[in-house]
Structures are given as C-alpha cells and as structure tokens.
Amino acid sequence: MADRPVSRLPDTPKVAALRGALASLPGAVVAYSGGVDSSLLAYLAHRELGERAIAVTADSASLARSELADARAQAARLGMRHRVVTTGELDDERYSANGADRCRFCKEALVSVLNAVAAEAGDWPVLLGVNTDDLGDHRPGQSAARRMGARFPMVDAGLSKDDVRDAARGLGLPTSDKPASACLSSRLAYGVPVTREALRRVEDAEDALRRAGFGGRFRVRDQGGDLARIEVEAQDIARAAERASEIAALLKGAGFRYVTLDLEPYRQGSHNAVLGLPRVRVAAT
C-alpha cells in the first residue's frame, strides 16, 4: 500500500466524468470519513479544486477513535484541506431510540453541519461519497441527505464499489483495500438504545479482537441484554471457535455478559434481516 498517491490519474470514462464534474464546481465540501469512498472523492476534489475543496470529518460518539486518527493522518499525508467538526446526533431522541430510520437522523445532523461549512466557504455544494452499489441497501439517510441538498457525484458518474476501489488502487490511495467500516451505531440491533456507553463497549470489544489477531471484515454486534454476536470472515470461523474461551474473556472484559459466535460469516447490514428486506448477501471471501 503506497504512502503517497501516484501522479497519474486512472484513465476510465467514469473517473473522467467524475473529475469533469468536480472541476466544474466553484468549490466543494466533501463528507470525509476516511473510508475508501469518501477518500477517493475527497482526494479527486482536492486534485481538481485545490484549496477550494474541504474534506470534513464529522466527529461524534459513533465514530471509532481509530477511524478519526486514520482520517486525520491520511488527509495530512495527501495534502488535503481538512476540518473536523462535531455532530450531536446522540442528543436526538429519534436517533438514540435506534429504530430502522436511525440513519436518517444521523445524515440530517451531518448534512446540517456540512451545509454550515459550505455556507461559510461561499455556498459550495456538499458532496457525499455514495456509489451505485449503495443505492440497493437499506439506507434511509441517503434520501434525507438528498432532500437537504447534498450531491452524490460518484453515483452521477456511474461508479460502483469495484470502480471506486480500482480508482483508489490506481491512485495508490492508502484506503484502496480498506474493509468497509460503518459507524459504531450500526453494530447495535434495532431497538437497542444508542448511548455513549454502548458505543464504547462495542469499540473496546472490536479493538480487543483486533489486538488478538483478527483482521479484515469482522463485527461485534450488540443484540441487547448484554449479548454480543461476533461475525468474522468464513475462513476465521473455525479459528475463532478454537479460541472461544479467550475471546469470551476479551469481550466480557469490554463489558458484555454473554458472547456468541455467528456460524454464518460476516455480512454487511445483517441487522437489517429483521426489517423484512431481501436477505443480505454474504460477503465474498
């Protein structure tokens, strides 16, 4: 993984369309979490607009401290103009109740803050790193963001998740192979209240698993009642079962009372199964 991006931009029609759209803007405020999608969008905006592009990271209790540190470090390494702003979605009872529309209230809080930054900068558009694959998932926040004026330039240019990763890899971005990492609130089953304590417990549990040697895509999901459900990749299920006593001790040390290992591998958005949506796709190994 390269420390700095290469100078030559990937020459594909979709990337060219995205670059052209960005270059035509008076400036841009890019929601930047440090993941592969937002990193590509923020970096291309920086390449096309220079100081007229601001990458903005929303800091709240639902953002893991390691993710914030990585976002800061990458922005500095890439030379992007970067700001960290605080969002207070946990103060919204509709969000903390953790219903199926939780993401709506999160995105409303995020875009409100980004709109304020954009107005300060000169009424620049607010851009979100949504790709075409994201449109098929249960993400009520996307509709809320669009209603509030946010734009999805990667969708407009037709970039899928694979296109994003290919472009990031071609640029040598540090996040090109980074596993997807949704906010900590997504680890809580619907109906389990979102509190700072619950989020820290999940974060501490995942950090403990990481230190124990589990990498790639895995999740510690809070099912309520102090019960943790661990999802790991298919090739790690047997290894996790063999280390059951050690893992149980780690998660109990983080604050859980009961610890379970899911016999199905990690899959994105597995909590959505209770919503009656089509079965989530098991992640490829």
QUILIN-V164931 format. One record per backbone hydrogen bond with DSSP energy under -0.5 kcal/mol. CO is the residue of the C=O (numbers start at 0). NH is the residue of the N-H. E is the energy in kcal/mol with one decimal. If there is no record, write none. Layout:
CO NH E
CO NH E
//
This chain:
9 11 -1.1
11 15 -2.8
12 16 -2.3
13 17 -2.3
14 18 -2.9
15 19 -2.5
16 20 -2.2
17 21 -2.4
18 22 -2.8
19 23 -1.2
21 24 -1.6
26 124 -0.7
27 29 -0.6
27 53 -2.6
28 30 -0.5
28 126 -3.0
29 31 -0.5
29 55 -3.1
30 32 -0.5
34 38 -2.2
35 39 -2.1
36 40 -2.2
37 41 -2.6
38 42 -2.5
39 43 -2.6
40 44 -2.3
41 45 -2.1
42 46 -2.5
43 47 -2.3
44 48 -2.8
45 49 -2.0
48 51 -2.0
49 52 -1.5
51 27 -2.5
53 29 -2.9
53 55 -0.6
54 56 -0.5
54 82 -2.6
55 31 -3.0
55 57 -0.5
56 58 -0.7
56 84 -2.5
57 59 -0.6
58 86 -1.9
59 62 -1.8
61 63 -0.6
61 183 -2.9
63 67 -1.9
64 68 -2.3
65 69 -2.2
66 70 -2.4
67 71 -2.4
68 72 -2.4
69 73 -2.6
70 74 -2.3
71 75 -2.1
72 76 -2.4
73 77 -2.4
74 78 -0.7
74 79 -2.0
75 78 -0.6
80 54 -2.9
82 56 -2.9
84 58 -3.7
87 90 -1.8
88 91 -1.8
90 92 -0.7
91 94 -0.9
91 95 -2.4
92 96 -1.6
93 98 -0.6
94 97 -1.7
95 193 -2.6
97 190 -2.5
98 101 -1.8
100 103 -1.1
100 104 -0.9
101 104 -0.6
101 105 -1.6
102 106 -2.7
103 107 -2.0
104 108 -1.8
105 109 -2.5
106 110 -3.2
107 111 -1.8
108 112 -1.6
109 113 -2.5
110 114 -3.0
111 115 -1.5
112 116 -1.9
113 117 -2.7
114 118 -2.4
115 119 -1.9
116 120 -1.9
117 121 -1.2
117 122 -1.3
117 123 -1.4
124 28 -2.4
124 126 -0.5
125 150 -2.9
126 30 -2.6
127 129 -1.8
130 133 -1.0
130 134 -0.5
131 134 -0.9
132 135 -1.3
133 136 -1.4
136 138 -1.2
138 141 -1.7
138 142 -0.6
139 143 -1.5
140 144 -2.6
141 145 -2.3
142 146 -2.3
143 147 -1.4
144 149 -2.4
145 148 -1.9
150 127 -2.6
151 154 -0.6
151 155 -2.0
152 156 -1.6
153 158 -2.7
154 157 -1.3
158 131 -2.5
159 163 -2.3
160 164 -2.5
161 165 -2.6
162 166 -2.5
163 167 -2.7
164 168 -2.6
165 169 -2.4
166 170 -1.8
167 171 -0.7
167 172 -2.6
168 171 -0.7
170 5 -2.2
172 175 -1.8
174 177 -1.8
182 185 -1.4
183 186 -1.9
184 187 -1.7
186 221 -2.1
188 191 -2.4
190 192 -0.7
192 194 -0.8
194 198 -2.2
195 199 -2.4
196 200 -2.1
197 201 -1.9
198 202 -2.5
199 203 -3.0
200 204 -2.2
201 205 -2.6
202 206 -2.5
203 207 -2.0
204 208 -2.0
205 209 -2.3
206 210 -2.5
207 211 -1.3
208 213 -2.2
209 212 -1.6
212 214 -0.5
215 217 -0.7
218 220 -0.6
218 230 -2.6
220 222 -0.8
220 228 -2.9
221 188 -2.9
223 226 -1.3
225 227 -0.5
225 256 -1.9
225 257 -2.5
226 222 -2.7
227 229 -0.5
227 259 -2.7
228 220 -3.0
229 261 -2.8
230 218 -2.4
231 265 -2.0
232 235 -2.2
232 236 -0.6
233 236 -1.2
235 239 -2.6
236 240 -2.3
237 241 -2.2
238 242 -1.1
240 243 -1.5
242 246 -2.7
243 247 -2.9
244 248 -2.0
245 249 -2.0
246 250 -2.5
247 251 -2.4
248 252 -2.0
249 253 -1.1
250 254 -0.6
250 255 -2.3
251 254 -0.7
257 227 -2.6
259 229 -2.6
259 261 -0.5
265 282 -1.3
266 269 -1.1
268 271 -1.8
269 272 -1.6
270 273 -1.4
271 274 -2.0
271 276 -0.8
272 275 -1.1
//
